Amino acid sequence: MTLSFQSRIALLFAALFVAVQALTVACIYVAVRDNLLRQLDQDLRYAEQAFRQLLVERAERVAGETGLLVADFGFRSTVTGGDPATIASALENLLLRVRARRGFFIDPQFNVVADSAGQWQGRPFPYPQALARADGNNPAVWFAVTDGRLQEWALVPVLAPLPVGWVAVAQAVDEPRIAQFRQNSLLPLQIGLAELNADGGRLLAGSAPDAALALLNSGADRTLAATVDTAQGRYLGRILPLPAADPTQGIVALLQIKFTDAFAGYRRMLLLAAGVLVLGLLATLAGSVVIARNLSRPLRALAGAGERVVNGDFASSALTGRSDELGRLADTFVRAAQLAGQLGELRQKDQERRELVATMSHDLRTPLAALRGFLETMQRKADILPANEQRHFLDTALRQTEKVSRLAQELFELAKLECDDASLNPEPFNLAELLQDVAQKYRLQAEQRGVTLRAELRPALPAVVADIGLIERLLTNLIDNALRHTPSGGAVRLDAWPADGRVAVSVADTGIGISPEYLPTLCDWDSPLARRARADGGGFGLIVVGKIAQLHGSRLDVDSTLGVGSEFRFDLPLADMARDAGGKP
């Protein structure tokens, strides 16, 4: 399917707009995404601090309260001289006061003397490294996985006044603790707790297990934020290391924010941008159609002017006179077309003149050769030729001179009319009177031929404006042809009448008529009838008639039927209309 120029322009502007808008929306999306990622990374950093502060501060608070309780003389006396059951009872009382879940008393040899749960009593404490690293005078906080659950430990030394052991208080870090932190957080956080090992990691607890496992197994740098994709959406997360009781046991917190949820606030802006894109596309299509029409309309006008030039119409187009590039192009195009048309006309006229000279040379050669032959014969045989033969030779030579004279006269008239600077001398005159005068001039010749010549008398016929001399020549040529081709007993009629704002003139006869195949080229100089007529010393009469009619803005129309007759018509402008048009009468 071939698109029009206007459609291609509209589609081009629409494609450019869509490309620009799509690039703009893509840039906005990338900028929003990058800005959102930076903002979320800052939020996660803040969440890390808040989460660490929540866990550690609570453990430190518990450790501080525990330190005050174990400094009591009664508690020190109990753990120093009491049995394991008594110490366990004292631990239960301490746990109630600090709101913890499990407590241990560990002697200086790192053995568990008493366990509030009754499980590790009499066994070595499983995290002696933590005891070795702890300051003997200050409490310590660390995390460890105990009995399959993540515990937050507060380690407090017992002094009496020398160190006699440690009290370890444990709190479970589980889903309720996570839910509590999420409720107190201003961010839509997803929190997970995991244990790192040589095989990767094990999720201990989490509000979004799939996202936490994806981040845990992504191998991301713990110092940087990482993005993971899950079936529930995209998450941005950070891995927060927690102080572990065992250096070989890594305990981490997984803090994540769902990117799609965070991006929801910007989705409205992107939808608005998409809506603006659609509206802009419609506006661009409408504007591009208008622009395309404004561009294609002058081009169509220029193409139409080109088609008219091809058909011979060199009139200026609608674009001429404009001050823009299209107007200049149209002016140049019209001038070039006019010059090309004039050059073509000059070439055609030159070719016609060449052919006319060649034809006239041939047509003149025959009567001149005959004339010379008769004159030479009379010159050589003047003494021996009888008087009747001499008279015959003289008559024949005279007829040949008449042919040459007629050809020369018609050729002169045709050359004068064909000349580019041929000027008309238009003047208003009474056409009815001219018809009567021309008919009167040929009345005697018509009577000699036995032909009735009549000019219709119309006293109310309006005046016309034309070159009266040329119109008279036109009428005489038509009447002469009509008389010569109308047999005795026939008639020739001249008439004129108003028609369509002009005056129509007709010369009709009842002669032999003209064959239909000759009518289209009747006024051409190389028509078959003209060539045949030139053999008799004429042939240019109708050519002159056609040229005179053309100079007066008319054309010669012919209706003819063989054996019935012919009618020649042309028209002339009214004198009043020529005066109203602003021309001189």
CORPE-V141746 format. One record per residue. N is the residue number from 1. RES is the residue in three letters. PHI is phi in degrees with one decimal (* if undefined). D_CENTER is the distance of its C-alpha to the mean C-alpha in whole Angstrom. Layout:
n & res & phi & d_center
N & RES & PHI & D_CENTER
N & RES & PHI & D_CENTER
This chain:
n & res & phi & d_center
1 & MET & * & 16
2 & THR & -93.6 & 14
3 & LEU & -86.4 & 11
4 & SER & -72.4 & 10
5 & PHE & -61.2 & 8
6 & GLN & -63.0 & 7
7 & SER & -66.3 & 6
8 & ARG & -64.7 & 4
9 & ILE & -63.3 & 2
10 & ALA & -61.7 & 3
11 & LEU & -66.0 & 4
12 & LEU & -63.6 & 3
13 & PHE & -63.6 & 4
14 & ALA & -64.4 & 6
15 & ALA & -64.1 & 7
16 & LEU & -62.2 & 8
17 & PHE & -64.0 & 10
18 & VAL & -61.6 & 12
19 & ALA & -63.0 & 13
20 & VAL & -65.2 & 14
21 & GLN & -66.8 & 16
22 & ALA & -62.9 & 17
23 & LEU & -63.4 & 19
24 & THR & -64.1 & 20
25 & VAL & -63.4 & 22
26 & ALA & -62.0 & 23
27 & CYS & -64.2 & 25
28 & ILE & -62.1 & 26
29 & TYR & -62.8 & 27
30 & VAL & -63.8 & 29
31 & ALA & -63.7 & 30
32 & VAL & -64.5 & 32
33 & ARG & -64.2 & 33
34 & ASP & -62.9 & 35
35 & ASN & -63.7 & 36
36 & LEU & -66.8 & 37
37 & LEU & -63.6 & 39
38 & ARG & -63.2 & 41
39 & GLN & -65.6 & 42
40 & LEU & -67.0 & 43
41 & ASP & -63.4 & 45
42 & GLN & -63.0 & 47
43 & ASP & -63.4 & 48
44 & LEU & -66.8 & 49
45 & ARG & -61.9 & 51
46 & TYR & -65.0 & 52
47 & ALA & -64.5 & 53
48 & GLU & -59.4 & 55
49 & GLN & -61.2 & 57
50 & ALA & -66.4 & 58
51 & PHE & -67.9 & 59
52 & ARG & -61.6 & 61
53 & GLN & -65.0 & 63
54 & LEU & -63.2 & 63
55 & LEU & -69.7 & 65
56 & VAL & -70.0 & 67
57 & GLU & -63.5 & 68
58 & ARG & -66.8 & 69
59 & ALA & -64.0 & 71
60 & GLU & -67.6 & 72
61 & ARG & -63.5 & 74
62 & VAL & -62.9 & 75
63 & ALA & -63.7 & 77
64 & GLY & -65.0 & 78
65 & GLU & -64.2 & 80
66 & THR & -64.3 & 81
67 & GLY & -61.7 & 82
68 & LEU & -66.6 & 84
69 & LEU & -72.4 & 86
70 & VAL & -75.7 & 87
71 & ALA & -76.9 & 89
72 & ASP & -65.6 & 91
73 & PHE & -62.4 & 95
74 & GLY & -63.3 & 95
75 & PHE & -66.7 & 92
76 & ARG & -66.3 & 93
77 & SER & -66.0 & 96
78 & THR & -65.6 & 95
79 & VAL & -74.3 & 93
80 & THR & -85.1 & 96
81 & GLY & -118.9 & 99
82 & GLY & -87.9 & 97
83 & ASP & -86.9 & 97
84 & PRO & -58.7 & 93
85 & ALA & -67.4 & 93
86 & THR & -66.4 & 94
87 & ILE & -63.4 & 91
88 & ALA & -63.4 & 89
89 & SER & -66.1 & 90
90 & ALA & -64.0 & 90
91 & LEU & -64.2 & 86
92 & GLU & -60.2 & 85
93 & ASN & -63.9 & 86
94 & LEU & -65.2 & 84
95 & LEU & -62.9 & 81
96 & LEU & -65.6 & 82
97 & ARG & -75.8 & 82
98 & VAL & -98.7 & 79
99 & ARG & 59.0 & 77
100 & ALA & -111.5 & 76
101 & ARG & -106.8 & 77
102 & ARG & -148.0 & 79
103 & GLY & -138.0 & 81
104 & PHE & -131.9 & 83
105 & PHE & -118.7 & 86
106 & ILE & -119.7 & 86
107 & ASP & -81.3 & 89
108 & PRO & -62.8 & 89
109 & GLN & -89.7 & 89
110 & PHE & 68.0 & 86
111 & ASN & -102.4 & 87
112 & VAL & -81.6 & 87
113 & VAL & -81.3 & 90
114 & ALA & -143.0 & 88
115 & ASP & -132.0 & 85
116 & SER & -62.9 & 84
117 & ALA & -92.2 & 83
118 & GLY & 71.7 & 86
119 & GLN & -104.6 & 84
120 & TRP & -102.9 & 84
121 & GLN & -63.3 & 88
122 & GLY & 84.7 & 90
123 & ARG & -111.7 & 87
124 & PRO & -67.0 & 85
125 & PHE & -66.9 & 82
126 & PRO & -71.8 & 79
127 & TYR & -126.0 & 77
128 & PRO & -67.0 & 80
129 & GLN & -61.3 & 77
130 & ALA & -64.9 & 76
131 & LEU & -67.5 & 80
132 & ALA & -69.5 & 81
133 & ARG & -80.0 & 78
134 & ALA & -72.5 & 78
135 & ASP & -72.6 & 80
136 & GLY & -68.0 & 84
137 & ASN & -110.8 & 84
138 & ASN & -121.2 & 80
139 & PRO & -72.1 & 78
140 & ALA & -131.0 & 75
141 & VAL & -126.0 & 72
142 & TRP & -157.6 & 70
143 & PHE & -119.3 & 69
144 & ALA & -158.8 & 70
145 & VAL & -94.2 & 70
146 & THR & -121.7 & 73
147 & ASP & 54.5 & 74
148 & GLY & 80.5 & 70
149 & ARG & -126.9 & 69
150 & LEU & -78.5 & 68
151 & GLN & -121.7 & 70
152 & GLU & -105.1 & 70
153 & TRP & -106.9 & 73
154 & ALA & -119.0 & 75
155 & LEU & -106.6 & 78
156 & VAL & -122.8 & 81
157 & PRO & -74.0 & 84
158 & VAL & -109.8 & 88
159 & LEU & -114.8 & 90
160 & ALA & -146.1 & 94
161 & PRO & -79.7 & 94
162 & LEU & -83.7 & 93
163 & PRO & -61.5 & 90
164 & VAL & -114.9 & 91
165 & GLY & 151.3 & 88
166 & TRP & -132.7 & 85
167 & VAL & -109.7 & 83
168 & ALA & -110.1 & 80
169 & VAL & -113.3 & 78
170 & ALA & -113.2 & 75
171 & GLN & -127.6 & 72
172 & ALA & -73.4 & 70
173 & VAL & -106.7 & 66
174 & ASP & -135.4 & 65
175 & GLU & -58.0 & 62
176 & PRO & -61.5 & 64
177 & ARG & -63.8 & 63
178 & ILE & -63.6 & 60
179 & ALA & -61.9 & 59
180 & GLN & -64.3 & 61
181 & PHE & -68.2 & 59
182 & ARG & -63.8 & 56
183 & GLN & -68.2 & 57
184 & ASN & -83.8 & 58
185 & SER & -85.7 & 55
186 & LEU & -82.7 & 52
187 & LEU & -105.5 & 49
188 & PRO & -78.3 & 48
189 & LEU & -82.1 & 50
190 & GLN & -113.4 & 51
191 & ILE & -119.7 & 54
192 & GLY & -134.6 & 56
193 & LEU & -123.8 & 59
194 & ALA & -143.1 & 60
195 & GLU & -111.9 & 63
196 & LEU & -93.6 & 62
197 & ASN & -145.9 & 64
198 & ALA & -66.6 & 64
199 & ASP & -85.4 & 62
200 & GLY & 130.7 & 59
201 & GLY & -173.3 & 59
202 & ARG & -130.7 & 61
203 & LEU & -77.2 & 59
204 & LEU & -93.9 & 62
205 & ALA & -161.0 & 60
206 & GLY & -175.6 & 57
207 & SER & -81.7 & 55
208 & ALA & -133.6 & 52
209 & PRO & -58.7 & 54
210 & ASP & -62.6 & 51
211 & ALA & -66.8 & 49
212 & ALA & -66.4 & 52
213 & LEU & -64.6 & 53
214 & ALA & -62.8 & 49
215 & LEU & -69.4 & 50
216 & LEU & -65.6 & 53
217 & ASN & -94.8 & 52
218 & SER & -78.1 & 49
219 & GLY & 70.3 & 51
220 & ALA & -71.3 & 50
221 & ASP & -67.3 & 51
222 & ARG & -69.3 & 53
223 & THR & -89.0 & 52
224 & LEU & -123.3 & 49
225 & ALA & -76.6 & 47
226 & ALA & -132.1 & 45
227 & THR & -110.4 & 43
228 & VAL & -129.9 & 43
229 & ASP & -111.1 & 42
230 & THR & -130.2 & 44
231 & ALA & -65.5 & 43
232 & GLN & -88.8 & 43
233 & GLY & 138.3 & 41
234 & ARG & -98.1 & 40
235 & TYR & -125.6 & 43
236 & LEU & -110.6 & 44
237 & GLY & -141.8 & 48
238 & ARG & -132.4 & 50
239 & ILE & -103.5 & 54
240 & LEU & -106.4 & 57
241 & PRO & -69.6 & 60
242 & LEU & -113.3 & 63
243 & PRO & -62.4 & 67
244 & ALA & -103.9 & 68
245 & ALA & -68.5 & 72
246 & ASP & -112.1 & 72
247 & PRO & -58.9 & 70
248 & THR & -81.4 & 69
249 & GLN & -110.0 & 68
250 & GLY & -88.3 & 64
251 & ILE & -115.5 & 63
252 & VAL & -132.5 & 60
253 & ALA & -108.8 & 58
254 & LEU & -107.2 & 54
255 & LEU & -106.5 & 52
256 & GLN & -137.5 & 49
257 & ILE & -126.9 & 46
258 & LYS & -73.1 & 43
259 & PHE & -63.6 & 40
260 & THR & -63.8 & 38
261 & ASP & -69.4 & 40
262 & ALA & -67.8 & 40
263 & PHE & -78.6 & 36
264 & ALA & -60.2 & 36
265 & GLY & -67.1 & 37
266 & TYR & -91.4 & 33
267 & ARG & -63.3 & 32
268 & ARG & -62.8 & 31
269 & MET & -64.8 & 29
270 & LEU & -67.1 & 27
271 & LEU & -63.3 & 27
272 & LEU & -63.0 & 26
273 & ALA & -63.5 & 23
274 & ALA & -64.8 & 22
275 & GLY & -62.9 & 22
276 & VAL & -61.9 & 20
277 & LEU & -61.4 & 17
278 & VAL & -65.0 & 17
279 & LEU & -62.1 & 17
280 & GLY & -63.7 & 15
281 & LEU & -63.9 & 12
282 & LEU & -62.5 & 13
283 & ALA & -64.2 & 13
284 & THR & -66.7 & 10
285 & LEU & -60.7 & 9
286 & ALA & -63.9 & 11
287 & GLY & -65.2 & 10
288 & SER & -67.5 & 7
289 & VAL & -64.5 & 8
290 & VAL & -63.7 & 11
291 & ILE & -63.2 & 9
292 & ALA & -63.1 & 7
293 & ARG & -65.2 & 11
294 & ASN & -64.9 & 12
295 & LEU & -80.9 & 11
296 & SER & -77.8 & 11
297 & ARG & -61.2 & 15
298 & PRO & -65.7 & 16
299 & LEU & -68.2 & 15
300 & ARG & -64.2 & 17
301 & ALA & -62.8 & 20
302 & LEU & -67.3 & 20
303 & ALA & -64.5 & 20
304 & GLY & -62.4 & 22
305 & ALA & -63.5 & 25
306 & GLY & -64.3 & 25
307 & GLU & -64.3 & 26
308 & ARG & -67.4 & 28
309 & VAL & -63.2 & 29
310 & VAL & -59.4 & 30
311 & ASN & -84.2 & 32
312 & GLY & 98.0 & 34
313 & ASP & -97.3 & 33
314 & PHE & -103.1 & 32
315 & ALA & -68.0 & 32
316 & SER & -67.6 & 29
317 & SER & -84.1 & 26
318 & ALA & -69.9 & 24
319 & LEU & -84.4 & 23
320 & THR & -64.7 & 26
321 & GLY & 96.8 & 27
322 & ARG & -74.4 & 24
323 & SER & -92.2 & 25
324 & ASP & -91.1 & 21
325 & GLU & -64.2 & 20
326 & LEU & -65.5 & 19
327 & GLY & -64.1 & 22
328 & ARG & -63.0 & 24
329 & LEU & -63.7 & 22
330 & ALA & -64.6 & 23
331 & ASP & -61.0 & 27
332 & THR & -63.4 & 27
333 & PHE & -63.9 & 26
334 & VAL & -64.9 & 28
335 & ARG & -63.3 & 31
336 & ALA & -64.4 & 31
337 & ALA & -65.3 & 31
338 & GLN & -64.2 & 34
339 & LEU & -62.7 & 35
340 & ALA & -64.3 & 35
341 & GLY & -65.3 & 36
342 & GLN & -64.6 & 39
343 & LEU & -64.3 & 40
344 & GLY & -63.6 & 39
345 & GLU & -63.9 & 42
346 & LEU & -62.7 & 44
347 & ARG & -64.6 & 44
348 & GLN & -64.3 & 45
349 & LYS & -65.3 & 48
350 & ASP & -63.4 & 49
351 & GLN & -65.2 & 49
352 & GLU & -63.8 & 51
353 & ARG & -64.4 & 53
354 & ARG & -61.0 & 54
355 & GLU & -67.0 & 55
356 & LEU & -65.0 & 56
357 & VAL & -63.0 & 59
358 & ALA & -62.8 & 59
359 & THR & -66.7 & 60
360 & MET & -64.2 & 62
361 & SER & -60.2 & 64
362 & HIS & -68.1 & 65
363 & ASP & -67.8 & 66
364 & LEU & -78.4 & 68
365 & ARG & -62.3 & 70
366 & THR & -65.9 & 71
367 & PRO & -66.1 & 73
368 & LEU & -68.3 & 74
369 & ALA & -64.8 & 76
370 & ALA & -63.9 & 78
371 & LEU & -60.6 & 79
372 & ARG & -64.8 & 80
373 & GLY & -62.4 & 82
374 & PHE & -65.6 & 84
375 & LEU & -67.3 & 85
376 & GLU & -66.7 & 86
377 & THR & -63.6 & 88
378 & MET & -66.6 & 89
379 & GLN & -66.8 & 90
380 & ARG & -78.2 & 92
381 & LYS & -115.0 & 94
382 & ALA & -63.8 & 94
383 & ASP & -81.0 & 98
384 & ILE & -107.8 & 98
385 & LEU & -75.4 & 96
386 & PRO & -66.2 & 97
387 & ALA & -62.8 & 96
388 & ASN & -69.4 & 94
389 & GLU & -70.1 & 92
390 & GLN & -60.9 & 91
391 & ARG & -64.3 & 90
392 & HIS & -62.9 & 88
393 & PHE & -62.2 & 86
394 & LEU & -66.4 & 86
395 & ASP & -62.4 & 84
396 & THR & -64.0 & 82
397 & ALA & -62.8 & 81
398 & LEU & -66.4 & 81
399 & ARG & -64.2 & 78
400 & GLN & -66.0 & 76
401 & THR & -65.9 & 76
402 & GLU & -64.7 & 75
403 & LYS & -61.9 & 72
404 & VAL & -62.2 & 71
405 & SER & -65.1 & 71
406 & ARG & -65.0 & 69
407 & LEU & -60.8 & 66
408 & ALA & -64.9 & 67
409 & GLN & -64.6 & 66
410 & GLU & -66.0 & 63
411 & LEU & -64.7 & 62
412 & PHE & -62.6 & 62
413 & GLU & -62.8 & 61
414 & LEU & -64.3 & 58
415 & ALA & -64.0 & 57
416 & LYS & -65.8 & 58
417 & LEU & -73.2 & 55
418 & GLU & -75.1 & 53
419 & CYS & -64.1 & 53
420 & ASP & -62.8 & 50
421 & ASP & -94.3 & 52
422 & ALA & -61.3 & 54
423 & SER & -112.8 & 54
424 & LEU & -91.9 & 55
425 & ASN & -120.4 & 58
426 & PRO & -70.9 & 56
427 & GLU & -155.7 & 59
428 & PRO & -74.7 & 60
429 & PHE & -154.8 & 63
430 & ASN & -88.0 & 64
431 & LEU & -67.7 & 63
432 & ALA & -62.0 & 66
433 & GLU & -65.9 & 68
434 & LEU & -62.5 & 67
435 & LEU & -61.9 & 67
436 & GLN & -65.3 & 70
437 & ASP & -64.7 & 71
438 & VAL & -66.4 & 69
439 & ALA & -63.7 & 71
440 & GLN & -64.6 & 74
441 & LYS & -63.2 & 74
442 & TYR & -100.7 & 74
443 & ARG & -66.2 & 76
444 & LEU & -64.0 & 79
445 & GLN & -63.3 & 77
446 & ALA & -66.8 & 76
447 & GLU & -66.3 & 80
448 & GLN & -63.5 & 81
449 & ARG & -87.7 & 78
450 & GLY & 76.4 & 79
451 & VAL & -114.5 & 76
452 & THR & -85.7 & 75
453 & LEU & -112.0 & 73
454 & ARG & -137.0 & 72
455 & ALA & -113.1 & 69
456 & GLU & -67.6 & 68
457 & LEU & -97.4 & 69
458 & ARG & -126.5 & 67
459 & PRO & -62.5 & 68
460 & ALA & -86.8 & 65
461 & LEU & -65.6 & 63
462 & PRO & -70.5 & 60
463 & ALA & -72.0 & 60
464 & VAL & -118.4 & 58
465 & VAL & -120.4 & 56
466 & ALA & -168.4 & 56
467 & ASP & -80.8 & 58
468 & ILE & -63.5 & 62
469 & GLY & -66.5 & 63
470 & LEU & -69.2 & 60
471 & ILE & -66.5 & 60
472 & GLU & -63.3 & 64
473 & ARG & -63.7 & 63
474 & LEU & -61.6 & 61
475 & LEU & -66.8 & 63
476 & THR & -64.7 & 66
477 & ASN & -63.0 & 64
478 & LEU & -65.9 & 63
479 & ILE & -66.9 & 67
480 & ASP & -62.5 & 68
481 & ASN & -63.1 & 66
482 & ALA & -63.7 & 67
483 & LEU & -66.3 & 71
484 & ARG & -71.4 & 71
485 & HIS & -110.2 & 69
486 & THR & -110.2 & 71
487 & PRO & -70.6 & 74
488 & SER & -59.7 & 77
489 & GLY & 94.6 & 77
490 & GLY & -83.6 & 74
491 & ALA & -144.1 & 72
492 & VAL & -125.9 & 69
493 & ARG & -127.4 & 68
494 & LEU & -107.5 & 66
495 & ASP & -151.5 & 64
496 & ALA & -152.5 & 61
497 & TRP & -158.5 & 59
498 & PRO & -69.6 & 56
499 & ALA & -157.7 & 53
500 & ASP & 55.4 & 50
501 & GLY & 76.6 & 50
502 & ARG & -134.4 & 52
503 & VAL & -115.8 & 55
504 & ALA & -87.0 & 56
505 & VAL & -120.9 & 58
506 & SER & -133.8 & 60
507 & VAL & -124.4 & 62
508 & ALA & -118.0 & 64
509 & ASP & -138.0 & 66
510 & THR & -112.6 & 68
511 & GLY & -85.2 & 68
512 & ILE & -75.4 & 68
513 & GLY & 81.9 & 64
514 & ILE & -127.5 & 61
515 & SER & -64.9 & 59
516 & PRO & -59.2 & 56
517 & GLU & -70.2 & 54
518 & TYR & -88.8 & 56
519 & LEU & -65.4 & 54
520 & PRO & -62.7 & 50
521 & THR & -112.2 & 51
522 & LEU & -65.2 & 54
523 & CYS & -99.3 & 54
524 & ASP & -87.4 & 52
525 & TRP & -69.2 & 55
526 & ASP & -105.1 & 55
527 & SER & -70.0 & 55
528 & PRO & -56.6 & 58
529 & LEU & -66.1 & 60
530 & ALA & -65.3 & 60
531 & ARG & -64.5 & 61
532 & ARG & -70.7 & 64
533 & ALA & -71.2 & 65
534 & ARG & -66.5 & 65
535 & ALA & -66.1 & 68
536 & ASP & -100.6 & 70
537 & GLY & 90.9 & 69
538 & GLY & -146.5 & 66
539 & GLY & 104.0 & 62
540 & PHE & -109.5 & 60
541 & GLY & -62.5 & 61
542 & LEU & -69.1 & 58
543 & ILE & -63.2 & 56
544 & VAL & -64.1 & 57
545 & VAL & -60.7 & 57
546 & GLY & -61.2 & 53
547 & LYS & -67.7 & 53
548 & ILE & -62.3 & 54
549 & ALA & -61.9 & 53
550 & GLN & -64.8 & 49
551 & LEU & -63.7 & 50
552 & HIS & -96.7 & 51
553 & GLY & 74.1 & 47
554 & SER & -130.0 & 49
555 & ARG & -144.6 & 49
556 & LEU & -90.4 & 52
557 & ASP & -103.8 & 52
558 & VAL & -129.0 & 55
559 & ASP & -118.9 & 56
560 & SER & -147.5 & 59
561 & THR & -134.4 & 61
562 & LEU & -60.4 & 64
563 & GLY & 80.0 & 67
564 & VAL & -113.5 & 66
565 & GLY & 141.9 & 65
566 & SER & -136.7 & 62
567 & GLU & -135.6 & 60
568 & PHE & -109.1 & 58
569 & ARG & -132.1 & 56
570 & PHE & -152.6 & 54
571 & ASP & -136.8 & 53
572 & LEU & -132.2 & 54
573 & PRO & -74.7 & 52
574 & LEU & -73.0 & 54
575 & ALA & -66.2 & 56
576 & ASP & -66.2 & 55
577 & MET & -68.2 & 51
578 & ALA & -63.7 & 51
579 & ARG & -70.3 & 53
580 & ASP & -68.3 & 50
581 & ALA & -73.4 & 47
582 & GLY & 98.0 & 49
583 & GLY & -82.6 & 50
584 & LYS & -76.9 & 54
585 & PRO & -66.0 & 56
